[in-house]
Each structure stands twice: as C-alpha cells, then as structure tokens.
Amino acid sequence: MPGCPGIIQAMTASPLLPDRARIFVAGHRGLVGSALTRRLTADGHEVLTRTRDELDLRDAPRTAAVLKELRPDAVVLAAAKVGGILANSTYPVQFIEENLQIQLSVVAGAHAAGVPRLLFLGSSCIYPKLAPQPISEDALLGGPLEPTNRAYALAKIAGIVQVQSYRQQYGAPYISAMPTNLYGPGDNFDPQTSHVLPALIRKFHEARAERRDEVVLWGSGTPRREFLHVDDLASACALLLRAYDADEPVNVGCGTDLTIRELAAVVAEVTGFTGRIGWDTGKPDGTPRKLLDVSRLTALGWRPAIPLRDGIAATYAHWRAAAGV
C-alpha cells in the first residue's frame, strides 16, 4: 500500500501485545484514560493505574521507579493538561510546561523500566492552521499553527518527536496516535476550561432550565469540526497497540465534519432548547477547518461505531446523572 509502510509492516509482523497484557494507563481518570480503561479491561487486559495523589507524572524519578516496580507490558500515555480556546489562550505556560514534563517523564521512565510497548496520544491541533483538508499525517510542520493553542500543540509535537527518537536510537516499538475532537462520558463541563461540545451542552441545558429565549455563542459558527466519541477512540487505540508499528503518527477520527452552527443545532435539539442562537463574532473562531485523513487507520480495518447525535444524547444523559441536574 503506497505511502503506508507502517501498515504493511504491522500486518506482517508478529503480535506486538500479549492477549492478556498488563497495561499502565497514565491519566486513567480523564475522558480518554477512563474510556481506555473500560475498553482494555473488556478486552481481557489487566489495567494498571495510579491516582494523582499516588503519582505525580511530572516527577520523572518517581514515575520511572513506579514503572520499574510494575513492569507493565505496555504504557498508554493519555495524561495531559487540556482545555478549550479560553483556557489555552489564558494559560499557555501551564499548557506547554506541564505537558512537556508529563511526556518526558513517562516516555523516558517507560524506556528506563524496559517497557516493551508504548502508545503516546497527541491531538489534531498539532497540524498547521491552514493545512490541506482532509489533513494527512505528513502535514505535520507544514505551516504555522493556530495561535490560540500553539503552546499545547508544540508540546504534543515534541511528544511525537520524542517517541520517534526512541524508535530511531533504541529500536523501541513506541507509537503515536493523533485523535480528533473527542467527547463522551467523563468529559469536562467546566464553563472556563471545557472544549466546545461539552460547553455547548451545558450552555443549552442551563438556558432551557432558566427559560431563556436566546443563547449567544462564541465566533461566527462557520468553522468546521470533526467529533469522535471517546469509546471509538479507545477501540482504535486497542487496535493500534496490537497491530501498528511505525514512525509515523496515526490520525484517529471519523472522517466527517460539520459546522459549529450545525453542531449547536444538534445540541439544542438534544437538550430541548427551543430559543434563538446568537453569535458573538468578536470572539475568535480558531482554525477554520480540521478534518483528519484517517485512511492509515481504516486500512487496518477500523471504523467508528457511534453516530454523533446518539453520542451527544448519551453524553448529555451521563452528565445530568453525574451532576444531578
């Protein structure tokens, strides 16, 4: 298959992960880490974790010591400091420094502990703001980044290069995956730090509960975004751990997108809000479009399983139950 040497290698190589593996999930309480924990456990693996109180992943010596003690068959690095446009714009120092510290600590610690397999999870924001659509993995470093999340993106790019460097220098079968915008149970609904979809769910829910006749959203509503349920990401990661071994990162998305206006209409319908939707065009839009080329992943036989509206409805129901609203 031209342009996908890692896929050919993966399909012909021996299994990269035991059937009953012991897998350390860094960030197991987060949106991604909790979904990975559910999926890997369901697949018959033993998931190893440590809470933040037990292990600060920014502490490199302690992280290395814990991994040496546990000796897992694989590490999945799902821990990260994440947030939406407001959080990224307000706290760029924390976004670049904390993510670099976590990545350097976990990847180096895994290698020092002799962990044979590692999956690093990045983000689609690593790609240039005006990358050709859909965005293939080779678009990386092909142009300027979106300014509002540049610090976070650079940290994630450094993580990719770190993984590639361990492959080059030590022959470690470490790999990287770049998810699109994610959502699902356990998402962050804080109005100051949440991403767009949980932010919309909360805004429309509160507007309906307060019987307001209008919700005003940031930007023009014209940017296009792709959204993937976190359980679909988890199934893709489980496949990559078993079957992929190459330098190139792998995009993980659903292959379709919609405008923020269209997304807002779906969320309004799911939450029962029937008022007007206004747009504050003085606020930033961010990247005009971010649709991932997922052909490298789908060539391995993976497909997403959860339709967007169904996933939003389930996420809304989960949040209401958890928050008691």
C-alpha positions in Angstrom: 0.0 0.0 0.0 1.9 3.1 -1.2 2.6 5.7 1.5 1.8 3.5 4.4 4.9 1.4 5.2 3.9 1.0 8.8 0.6 -0.6 7.9 2.3 -3.3 5.7 4.9 -3.9 8.5 2.1 -4.2 11.1 0.1 -6.7 9.1 3.0 -9.0 8.5 4.8 -8.7 11.9 4.3 -10.9 14.9 1.8 -9.6 17.6 3.0 -6.6 19.4 1.0 -7.1 22.5 0.1 -10.2 24.5 -3.5 -11.3 24.6 -3.6 -10.8 28.3 -1.3 -7.9 28.8 -0.6 -5.7 31.8 -1.1 -2.2 30.6 -0.3 1.0 32.6 -2.8 3.8 31.6 -1.4 7.2 32.5 -4.3 9.6 33.1 -6.9 6.8 33.7 -9.4 9.2 35.4 -9.7 11.6 32.4 -12.0 11.4 29.5 -9.6 9.4 27.3 -8.0 7.4 30.0 -11.3 6.2 31.5 -12.5 5.1 28.1 -9.2 3.2 27.5 -9.5 1.6 30.9 -13.0 0.3 30.1 -12.0 -1.0 26.7 -8.8 -2.6 27.6 -10.4 -4.3 30.6 -13.2 -5.6 28.4 -10.6 -7.0 26.1 -9.2 -9.1 28.9 -6.1 -7.0 29.7 -5.1 -6.0 33.3 -5.1 -2.2 33.5 -2.6 -0.8 36.0 -3.2 2.8 37.4 -2.0 5.3 39.9 -4.0 8.3 41.1 -2.6 11.8 41.0 -2.1 11.7 44.8 -0.1 8.4 44.4 2.0 9.5 41.5 2.6 13.0 40.1 3.6 12.1 36.5 5.7 15.3 36.3 8.0 13.7 38.8 10.4 11.9 36.5 12.4 9.9 39.1 9.2 8.7 40.9 7.5 7.8 37.6 10.4 5.7 36.5 10.5 4.0 39.9 6.8 3.1 39.7 7.1 1.7 36.2 10.1 -0.3 37.2 8.1 -1.7 40.1 5.0 -2.5 38.0 6.9 -3.7 34.8 3.9 -3.5 32.5 3.8 -5.0 29.0 2.7 -1.6 27.7 2.1 2.1 28.7 -0.6 4.3 27.2 0.1 8.0 27.8 -3.3 9.6 28.0 -2.5 12.1 30.7 -2.3 15.7 29.6 -3.3 19.2 30.6 -6.2 20.0 28.1 -8.7 22.8 27.6 -10.6 24.9 25.1 -9.8 28.1 23.4 -10.2 30.2 26.5 -8.0 28.0 28.7 -5.3 27.7 26.1 -5.2 31.4 25.5 -5.1 32.3 29.2 -2.6 29.7 30.4 -0.1 28.9 27.6 2.8 28.5 30.1 1.0 25.7 32.0 -0.1 24.1 28.8 3.4 23.8 27.3 5.3 23.1 30.6 3.0 20.6 32.2 2.6 18.6 29.1 6.3 18.5 28.3 7.0 17.5 31.9 4.5 14.6 31.7 5.7 13.4 28.3 9.4 13.5 29.2 8.8 11.7 32.5 6.5 8.9 31.2 8.3 8.1 28.0 11.7 8.2 29.5 10.5 6.3 32.5 9.0 3.6 30.4 12.2 3.1 28.5 14.3 3.0 31.7 11.9 0.4 33.1 12.2 -1.8 30.0 8.6 -1.4 29.0 8.4 -3.0 25.5 5.4 -1.1 24.1 4.1 2.5 24.4 1.3 4.5 22.8 1.5 8.3 23.0 -1.7 10.2 22.5 -1.4 13.6 20.9 -4.0 15.9 19.3 -5.2 17.1 15.9 -4.1 20.6 16.9 -0.5 19.6 16.0 -1.3 20.4 12.4 -1.0 23.8 10.6 -3.9 26.1 10.9 -4.4 26.2 7.2 -3.4 22.6 6.4 -5.0 21.0 3.2 -8.2 19.1 4.0 -8.6 16.3 5.0 -5.3 16.5 7.0 -2.9 13.7 6.4 -0.2 12.8 8.9 2.5 14.2 6.6 1.1 17.7 7.0 2.9 18.0 10.3 5.2 21.0 10.5 4.0 22.1 7.1 2.9 25.6 8.2 2.0 28.0 11.1 0.0 26.6 14.0 -3.3 28.1 15.3 -2.1 30.8 17.7 -4.8 30.2 20.4 -3.4 26.7 21.2 0.2 26.9 19.9 1.8 26.1 23.3 -0.3 22.9 23.7 0.3 21.9 20.1 4.1 22.4 20.4 4.2 20.2 23.5 2.3 17.4 21.6 4.6 17.8 18.6 7.6 17.4 21.0 6.0 14.2 22.2 5.8 12.7 18.7 9.4 13.5 18.1 10.4 12.0 21.5 8.6 8.8 20.5 10.3 8.8 17.1 13.6 9.4 18.7 13.3 6.3 21.0 12.4 4.3 17.9 15.4 5.6 16.0 18.0 5.4 18.8 16.9 2.3 20.7 14.6 0.5 18.3 11.7 0.8 20.7 8.3 -0.1 19.2 6.7 3.1 20.6 3.9 4.7 18.5 1.8 7.9 18.4 -1.9 8.5 17.7 -3.5 11.9 17.0 -7.2 12.0 17.9 -9.6 14.5 16.6 -12.0 16.4 18.8 -13.3 14.0 21.5 -16.4 13.8 23.6 -18.2 11.3 25.8 -18.9 10.2 29.4 -16.5 11.8 31.9 -15.9 15.0 29.8 -15.1 18.3 31.3 -18.1 20.5 31.6 -16.5 23.4 33.4 -17.5 26.7 31.7 -14.0 28.1 31.9 -11.9 25.1 30.7 -14.2 22.8 28.6 -14.0 22.1 24.9 -16.7 23.1 22.5 -19.1 20.2 22.7 -19.5 19.9 26.5 -19.5 23.7 26.7 -22.5 23.8 24.3 -24.3 21.0 26.2 -24.0 22.9 29.4 -25.0 26.3 27.9 -28.1 25.0 26.2 -29.1 22.9 29.3 -28.8 25.9 31.6 -30.7 28.2 29.1 -33.6 25.7 28.9 -33.6 25.3 32.7 -33.7 29.1 33.2 -36.2 29.5 30.4 -34.0 31.9 28.5 -35.0 32.8 24.9 -31.5 33.1 23.5 -28.1 31.6 23.8 -25.1 33.6 22.4 -22.1 31.5 21.3 -18.5 32.5 20.5 -17.4 33.2 17.0 -19.3 33.0 13.7 -20.3 29.4 13.8 -18.7 28.7 10.4 -15.6 26.7 11.4 -16.0 23.0 10.6 -15.0 20.4 13.2 -14.9 16.6 13.4 -16.1 14.9 16.6 -15.4 11.3 17.7 -16.9 9.5 20.7 -14.2 8.6 23.2 -15.2 4.9 23.2 -14.5 4.8 19.4 -11.1 6.3 20.2 -10.5 3.6 22.7 -11.3 0.8 20.2 -8.9 2.4 17.8 -6.1 2.6 20.4 -6.7 -1.1 21.3 -6.2 -2.0 17.6 -3.1 0.2 17.3 -1.4 -1.4 20.3 -2.0 -4.8 18.8 -1.2 -4.1 15.1 0.7 -0.9 14.3 4.5 -0.3 14.5 5.9 2.6 12.5 7.5 6.0 13.0 4.5 7.9 11.5 1.8 9.0 13.9 -1.8 7.8 13.1 -4.8 10.0 12.8 -7.9 8.9 14.7 -11.2 10.4 13.6 -14.5 9.6 12.0 -13.7 11.1 8.6 -16.7 13.6 8.5 -17.2 17.0 9.9 -19.9 19.7 10.4 -20.0 23.4 11.2 -20.2 24.7 14.7 -23.6 26.2 13.8 -24.8 22.7 12.7 -23.4 21.2 15.9 -25.1 23.8 18.0 -28.4 23.0 16.4 -28.0 19.3 17.2 -27.1 20.1 20.8 -30.1 22.4 21.2 -32.4 19.7 19.9 -30.9 17.1 22.2 -31.1 19.3 25.3 -34.6 20.6 24.4 -33.7 24.3 24.0 -36.0 26.0 21.5 -34.9 29.6 21.7 -32.7 31.6 19.4 -29.0 31.0 18.8 -26.9 34.2 18.5 -23.2 34.5 17.6 -20.6 36.9 19.1 -18.3 37.4 16.1 -15.9 39.5 18.2 -14.7 36.2 19.8 -12.2 34.0 18.0 -13.2 31.2 15.7 -9.9 29.2 15.9 -8.8 27.0 13.0 -11.3 27.3 10.0 -11.4 23.5 9.5 -9.9 20.4 11.0 -10.9 17.2 9.2 -8.5 14.3 9.6 -7.5 11.9 6.8 -8.0 8.6 8.6 -7.0 6.3 5.7 -4.0 4.9 7.6 -6.2 3.7 10.4 -9.1 2.5 8.3 -6.7 0.4 6.3 -6.2 -1.6 9.4 -9.9 -2.4 9.4 -11.1 0.1 12.0 -14.4 2.1 11.7 -16.2 4.3 14.2 -19.4 2.8 15.7 -21.2 5.6 17.5 -23.3 8.2 15.4 -22.8 11.8 16.6 -26.4 12.5 17.7 -26.6 9.3 19.6 -23.2 10.0 21.3 -24.3 13.6 22.2 -27.5 12.3 23.7 -25.7 9.7 25.8 -23.1 12.2 26.9 -25.8 14.6 28.0 -27.7 11.9 29.9 -24.4 10.8 31.7 -23.5 14.4 32.7 -27.0 15.1 34.0 -26.9 11.9 36.1 -23.4 12.6 37.4 -24.0 16.3 38.1 -27.5 15.7 39.5 -29.1 18.3 37.2 
